[in-house]
Amino acid sequence: MLDTVTLSYRSSMMTQSDIAASTEGRGRRIARFGLILFYAIAGVGHLIFTDAMVRIVPGWVPQPRLVVLATGMAELAGAAALLSVRTRRAAGWALAAYALCVWPANVQHAIIDLGSGRGLPIAYHAPRLLLQPLIIWWALWASGAVPPRRRAAQP
């Protein structure tokens, strides 16, 4: 009886962060911190190498410089939001949607480079384009937006 009361008291004193940390696995935490690093570096890259990024924005996108700067800020905001338990799941959904939305720029980059013969080779672009669905899944899984698969009970 005392153990039940103690456990109940302790669980009521746990913060949301404590609860999240106790229910997620080590692999998911590592994946999340990798994702934070990935998007933080990408966001800084958009802000530092803006002119290079503008060159790969598809022609139908209005105000490409503003879009590149805004996407860099979005990547940094997403990375920061992954740090908080309160915003983590929303950040996962937002970063997954973001990865889907920037896919056309990645395709445009491949077309430019491969069409001119002076850019990065197919060995760079093919994996980048093929890994985009994995990046989308990574954002959803690492953020906890997609719950872990439950193992079936064994008889």
Secondary structure, DSSP 8 states (H G I E B T S, - for coil): -HHHHHHHHHHHH--HHHHHHHHS-HHHHHHHHHHHHHHHHHHHHHHHSHHHHHTTS-TTSSSHHHHHHHHHHHHHHHHHHTTSHHHHHHHHHHHHHHHHHTHHHHHHHHHHHHHHSSS--HHHHHHHHHTHHHHHHHHHHHHTSS---------
